[in-house]
């Protein structure tokens, strides 16, 4: 396959393959290898993942990897404030597609807790996440056609706060008008501090969005994904 012509910043690695399943398999192998190395020197590791349809083949591949799953913490990068079982729940997606077989022994830390108001429930979420040692080990991000990643939406009134969170603030409640539900997201400092960061994309539209993002790398309020287009990032893409 001809490699797409992208003017990515220096230091960003790419893995462009011909099928979503090939990309998912390679990403799963790379993540598992990285986590195995981290487990050699750390009692546990933290894997931060994103929802949506694109990562489902990756989840299937990763759950088959040989990992010491009881020592793996799994957390979403963001979640819609809907109950588990709701069609829009990323938690339900993760339980169905990743936390199966040996991977069911991983320690799952949900971003959605009881309560109808995410602002009132956020201290409980912060408390649960306080047990995680930073930096997190591996982060898999997606990207919307508007340039959002996690729930860092350009139209969210809380974007600046989430991008420039104070020390100790691990989550932000986001209420972008473009979205049907309030959301909870890990803040940009928590996300960007990960030891291994991958951007997992599929389709020509996402490639065009990425091309727009790299055209003005510093304008993150317009396209928040730009804040992650830094050396060390790995971009995984398939048509």
Buried (B, 14 or more C-beta within 10 A) or exposed (E): EEEBEBEBEEEBEBBBBEEBBBBBBBBBEBBBEBBBEBBEEEEBBBBBBBBEEBBBBBBBBBBBBEBBBEBBBBBBBBBBBBEEEBEBBBBBBBBEBBBBEBBEBBBBBBBBBEEEEBEEBBEEBEEBBEEBEEBBBBBBBBBBEBBBBBBBBBEBEBBEBBBEBEEEBBBBBBBBEEBEBBBBBBBBBBBBEBBBBBBBBBBEEBBEBBBBBBEEBEEBEEBBBBBBBEEEBBBBBBB
